[in-house]
Amino acid sequence: MRIDLQLPDINVNSLKEAPIHLFRQIQPHGVLLVLEEPELKILQISSNTWNVFGINPENMLHKKLEDLLDPFQIERIKVGLSEDNLEFINPTKIWVRKKGDDYVVFDAVFHRNAEGFLILELEPAISRENIPFLSFYHLARASINQLEKTSNLRDFCQIIVQEVRKVTGFDRVMLYKFDDDGHGSVVAEEKLASLEPYLGLHYPESDIPKPARKLFASNSIRLIPDAYAEPVQILPANNPVSDRPVDLTNSILRSAASCHTEYLHNMGVGASLTISLIKDQKLWGLIACHHQSPKYVSYELRKACEFLGRVIFSEISAREETENYDYRMSLTHIQSLLVEYMSQEENFIDGLVKHQPNLLNLTSAQGAAVCFGDHCTVIGETPQEEDLNYLVQWLKNNVDEEVFYTDSLPQVYPDAERFKNVASGLLAIPISRRNYVLWFRPEVIQTVNWGGDPHKAFEVSQTEGNVRLCPRKSFELWKETVRLTSLPWQYVEVKAALELRKAIVNIVLRQADELAQLAQDLERSNAELKKFAYVASHDLQEPLNQVANYVQLLEMRYQGELDEDANEFITYAVEGVSLMQTLIDDVLVYSKVDTQAIAFQLTEVETALERALSNLRQRILETGATITHDALPTVMAGSTQLMQLFQNLIANAIKFRSDQPPQIHIGAERLEDEWLFWVKDNGIGIDPQFSDRIFVIFQRLHTRDEYPGTGMGLAICKKIIECHRGRIWVESQLDEGATFYFTIPVGGRERERRNGRKTQNNIFG
C-alpha cells in the first residue's frame, strides 16, 4: 500500500526524518556527562545534577571526573576505559557523595560516540548488586526450553512474547515484523486481558520513521520508563569542542521525540521497552513492551532481555531458513530439470513449456510467456499476445534490472488493469534487450486490518510559526480491501528465476554458436560445390566440342558411303552432344548465380528486356510471337541477371505455346517497398498443383521429346530472384496460359541489408 506523505507547501519527509540522534535533551531519571579524554574533563552535563548530586551543573562544567569521584573509583574506571571494548566495564557501580555520608549509587555506562567523545550515563541503581550469572543463565535457559518445545514459527513467536512479558512484567508485549514495503504487523502478542488486542494489525511505515529505525538498528534496546516525564536539557546545548549538538546515537538516556511520546500517550502507554531484532544487518522487527504506568527496568535486566532477544531471534532466523529450505530445494530440482530439457530440445523454448515440470512450477505462477523475437510462447493463464507485446515494449523502455517483479503490476503499468485477472503480479527476466521470460499471478483481493486509518497516520501542526508532526489519536481497527494485487513473489522464487536466466543465456549462446558454425560449414560446402560445377562444366566443354567436331566431320566426309542406319546414328550422336552442351551451359549459368556475383546497380529494366529479346530474335521470328510491355522502371539490380531472367521466362512462354501464335506481355507495378513484375502468355498453361515444383532444378512436367530442354531455366530464375531478395511464383491453369510474377525490393540488396536478416546471432542485439 502506498501512503502519500506530501502536503501542500510542507516537506513532510523533512519533518519525519529529523536528526533525532542530535537531541539536546535526555530523560530525567539519569544524568549524562560528555567527557574529554584522557583527563575526563566534563564538557557537557545534563541540567538535573542539583536534584541528583546537590550540585549545580554550572559548577561541574570544566571540572574533571576525579573532582566528583574518589581516587579508587577513578583508577578502576581508567583501567576499564583502557580496554578496547567498553562492555567489559559496563555497567559499573559508582558511588557519589551527596551530603555528608549520604551516597547515591548509580549504574554507570560508558560509550564513545562517532565524534570520539566519551559519554557517561548514570542511572540510579535499584540494587547494589549485579544479577548473579547463574540467575541470568536460568532466566535465559527457562525461556529457551520453552522455545525448543515449539515447531511452528507462529507458536515460536508467541512463546517469545510470553517469556519476555514474564521476565519484564510489562502489561503488553508484542512481536512486530516489518514487511518488504516498510509497513509492519503484529505477529504475536501477550497482554493483560483487559487491554485491546493488537494481534494481526498492520501499522504504516510512518509510525516508525527512518531515523528511528536507524537508531533501533544501532542501539538494540531502548527504554522509556516514563513517557510523561519532562526531559532535561544538556548544558551547554552545543559541544564546546565541536560546536554542535552531541551525537547520542548509542545513548540510553536520550530523550524521546515529542511526536513519539505523544504517540505513546495516545495509545495509553506510560512506559515502553523496545528490543531490536536484526537479521542480515537489517532491522527485521521489534519486541515492543508497553506498560500503562511508568515502569523502570534495571540495566542488568535490560541486558538480559537484549541477550534473550538475540538468542531467540537467531532461532527465528533458523526456523525461517528451515521453512524455506524444502521449497528452495524443490525449486532447485525443477530448475535443473528445465536446464536438462532445454539442452535436449533443438529450441530451448520447447524445453521450458513442453514437459513436466515446466516454467509455471519454477515460480508457482498461473501463467508464463517466453517472448522471443516477434513471437510469444505462452503456457497457463496469460494476457493476450497483443497485450504481451506492449508489456514487453514497456519493460524494454523502463526496466534495466536483471529481474523485475511486482505484486501489483497495474500500479506501475496502468494498462495491466485490463488483464488483472491473470496478471496483477509479474516476474520478468530479460534474456536480451528485447527478449523476455515472464511469469504471471492473478489478482487476489485481500482485507488488511490496520491499527487506525493509515491515511491519517499523522497530522501536521502549525502553531506560532512552528511546524511539527502530530501522531494520530485513534488506533481502532480500520479495514482496507486491497485490489489489483497478487500474492507476493518469494525471494527464493525470484532467485530461481535469476538462476534460470543464466542457464537460458548460456544455452542460447551455445545454440547460436552451433548455428553459426553450421552456416559457415554450409557456406563453405556450397562454395566448393559451385567451384566443382563450374570446373566440371568448363572442362567438359572441350572434349564435347571435339566429339561434335569429329561427328560432324565424319558425317561430311563419309555421308555417301554410309547406309541409312549409320546416318541416323550420327544424327542421334549430334543431338546428344548438342543437348549435353546446352545442359553444361545451363549448369555454368546456374553455378555463377549468387549474391556475390551480382553487380548491383541502377538498371533500366527495359534495356535488360531488349537485350533478352535480341537474344531470342530468331525464335520470335520463327514462331510469330507478339511481345508487348508496360512502361518499365529503373531498379537496383544486376543487369545481366535481369536480362537472363527475362530471357528464360520469355523463352519458356515461346516454347510452351499453344496452337495459337505466342502473345506475351510484360507488366510492372510499384508496391509499398518493392516492384512487382509479371510475364503473361497465352500458352498451354500449368496445372496449379505443380506451381512450386517447376522451380526445382531438373524438374520437368513434360518429356524431352515433347518439349526439349534441361529443366534448369526456372531454377535459374528462382535463384536470380532470391539473390535479389525478391519472390517469384506462377499463377496458371491448364490451357489458359500462365503468368509468372516476381518482385525486386526498392533499394535492392542495400535496403535488405539495413533491415537485417533474422538470424540467431542477432538475438542479443
QUIKA-V80100 format. One record per backbone hydrogen bond with DSSP energy under -0.5 kcal/mol. CO is the residue of the C=O (numbers start at 0). NH is the residue of the N-H. Records with the same first field share a line. If there is no record, write none. Layout:
CO=NH + NH
This chain:
1=3
6=9
9=6 + 11
10=13 + 14
11=15
12=16
14=17
17=19
18=21
19=22
20=247
23=233
24=254
25=231
26=29
28=123
30=121
31=45
32=34 + 119
33=42 + 43
34=36 + 117
35=39 + 40
39=64
40=35 + 42
41=61
43=33
44=234
45=48
47=51
48=52 + 53 + 54
49=53
55=58 + 59
56=59 + 60
59=62
62=41
63=66
64=67 + 68
69=73
70=74
71=75
72=76
73=77
74=78
75=79
76=80
77=81
79=82
83=85
84=87
85=88 + 89
91=107
93=95 + 105
95=103
98=101
100=102
101=97 + 98
103=95
104=124
105=93 + 107
106=122
107=90 + 91
108=120
110=118
112=115
116=112
117=34 + 119
118=110 + 120
119=32
120=108
121=30
122=106
131=135
132=136
133=137
134=138
135=139
136=140
137=141
138=142
139=143
140=144
141=145
142=146
143=147
144=148
145=148
146=149
151=155
152=156
153=157
154=158
155=159
156=160
157=161
158=162
159=163
160=164
161=165
162=166
163=167
164=168
170=191
171=289
172=189
173=175 + 287
174=186 + 187
175=285
176=184
178=181
182=178
183=202
184=176 + 186
185=199
187=174
189=172
191=194
197=200
200=185
201=450
202=183
203=206
204=207
208=212
209=213
210=214
211=215
212=216
213=217
214=218
217=219
219=275
221=273
223=271
224=294
225=228
231=25
232=46
234=44
238=242
243=238
245=247
247=250
252=26
256=260
257=261
258=262
259=263
260=264
261=265
262=266
263=267 + 268
264=267
269=226
270=290
271=223
272=288
273=221 + 275
274=286
275=277
276=283 + 284
278=281
281=278 + 283
283=177
284=276
285=175 + 287
286=274 + 288
287=173
288=272
289=170 + 171
290=269 + 270
297=301
298=302
299=303
300=304
301=305
302=306
303=307
304=308
305=309
306=310
307=311
308=312
309=313
310=314
311=315
312=316
313=317
314=318
315=319
316=320
317=321
318=322
319=323
320=324
321=325
322=326
323=327
324=328
325=329
326=330
327=331
328=332
329=333
330=334
331=335
332=336
333=337
334=338
335=339
336=340
337=341
338=342
339=343
340=344
345=347
346=349 + 350
347=351
348=351 + 352
349=353
351=358
357=360 + 361
358=361 + 362
359=362 + 363 + 364
365=380
366=439
367=378
368=370 + 437
369=371 + 376
370=435
371=374
374=371 + 376
375=377
376=369
378=367
379=381
383=387
384=388
385=389
386=390
387=391
388=392
389=393
390=394
391=395
392=396
393=397
394=398
401=429
403=427
405=425
406=485
407=410 + 411
408=411 + 412
412=415
413=416
414=417
415=418
416=419
418=421 + 422
419=423 + 442
423=408
424=440
425=405
426=438
427=403
428=436
434=430 + 431
435=370
436=428
437=368
438=426
439=365 + 366
440=423 + 424
445=447 + 481
447=449 + 479
448=201
449=451 + 477
452=455
453=456
456=471
458=460 + 469
460=462 + 467
462=465
465=462 + 467
467=460
469=458
475=451
477=449
479=447 + 481
480=482
481=445
484=443
489=493
490=494
491=495
492=496
493=497
494=498
495=499
496=500
497=501
498=502
499=503
500=504
501=505
502=506
503=507
504=508
505=509
506=510
507=511
508=512
509=513
510=514
511=515
512=516
513=517
514=518
515=519
516=520
517=521
518=522
519=523
520=524
521=525
522=526
523=527
524=528
525=529
526=530
527=531
528=532
529=533
530=534
531=535
532=536
533=537
534=538
535=539
536=540
537=540 + 541
538=542
539=543
540=544
541=545
542=546
543=547
544=548
545=549
546=550
547=551
548=552
549=553
550=554
551=555
552=556
553=557
554=558
557=560 + 561
558=561
562=566
563=567
564=568
565=569
566=570
567=571
568=572
569=573
570=574
571=575
572=576
573=577
574=578
575=579
576=580
577=581
578=582
579=583
580=584
581=585
582=586
583=587
584=588
585=589
586=590
587=591
588=592
589=592
591=593
593=596 + 597
594=597
596=598
597=599
600=602 + 636
602=604 + 634
603=607
604=608
605=609
606=610
607=611
608=612
609=613
610=614
611=615
613=616
615=619
616=620
617=621
618=622
619=623 + 624
624=626
625=663
627=665
632=604
634=602 + 636
636=600 + 638
637=641
638=642
639=643
640=644
641=645
642=646
643=647
644=648
645=649
646=650
647=651
648=652
649=653
650=654
651=655
653=656
654=656
655=683
661=625 + 663
663=627
664=666 + 679
665=629
666=677
668=670 + 675
672=745
673=670
674=676 + 743
675=668
676=741
677=666
678=739
679=664
682=736
683=734
686=689
687=690
689=693
691=694
692=695
695=698
702=706
710=697 + 698
711=715
712=716
713=717
714=718
715=719
716=720
717=721
718=722
719=723
720=723 + 725
721=724
723=744
726=742
728=740
730=738
732=735
736=732
737=680
738=730 + 740
739=678
740=728
741=676
743=674
744=747
746=749 + 750
747=751
748=752
749=753
750=754
751=755
756=758
758=761
759=762
761=764
